[in-house]
Amino acid sequence: MKAQEVMGTIDKNGQLFLDEPLAVEKQSRVRVIVLFVEEGIDEDDESKEVVLESLRKSLGEATAGKTRPISELWDGIDVE
């Protein structure tokens, strides 16, 4: 798999719009991981290399089948 980093916007209907077209050779399906920019946090706080390495690690784990049901991700999280 290849990775590209682009910025975009999600509208009120949950639709994702990219700021620029992806550089692709042919039409294909993609896997999308969305990282939300939090208000008050400079989006450049983490270097692109750190973010890309984290994405590579996560993608490798997912490809290797090291996943958990989403229902387990909430276990132990206290919601106030």
N, C-alpha and C positions, 0 to 999 in steps of 0.2 A: 504494500500500500504506500501511497505518497500522501504527503500532508501539505496544505497551503494555509497560511494565516491571512484572513481578511477581516475587516470590521463591517458591521452592519447594524441594522435597527430592527427591533421587533415592534410591530404596531399593536394597537389595542385588541386586535383579533388574533394575536399570536402568530402572525405571519412574519417570516424573516426576510428582510431585504438587504442584500449586500451592497456596500458602498461602491464596489467595482466588480466587474465580471471575473470569474475564475479563469485561470490560464489552463485550458484543457485542450487535448488533441481530438477527443471524440466524446460523444454523448455517453454518459454512464451513470449508474447509481452511485451515491456517496453515503458515507456515514458522517453525521454531523454531531459535534460536541460543542455546546454553547457555553461560553464563559461570560458571565454577566459582570459588567463594570459597575462597582458599587459607588454610590454617591459619596463624595468626600474623600475618595481614595484615588490617587493619581494612577491612571491605567498603566503608566510606565514604571510603577514601583517594582515590579518584577521584570527582569530582563526577558526578552523574547526567547533567549536560549533556555532559561529555566522553565518557562511555560511549555516550550516545545518538547523539552526532555520529559516533563511530567506527562504530556500527552502521548509521547512515544511509549513511555512505561505503561500507561493505562491501556493504550491500544494493544500493546504486546500481551498484557494480562488478559484482556478480553479475547484476543485471538487464540490464546492458549486455553481458553475456557475457564479462567479463574474469575468467575463472576458469582454474584449472590443475588437472590431475589430482592427486588426493591423493598418488599415488605420488611426484610431484615435490616435495612439501612436505618429504619426509624427506631429499632430496638435500643433502649437506653437513652434516648433523647427526650429530655423533659421539655414539654411545651407549656409555657405560662399563659 
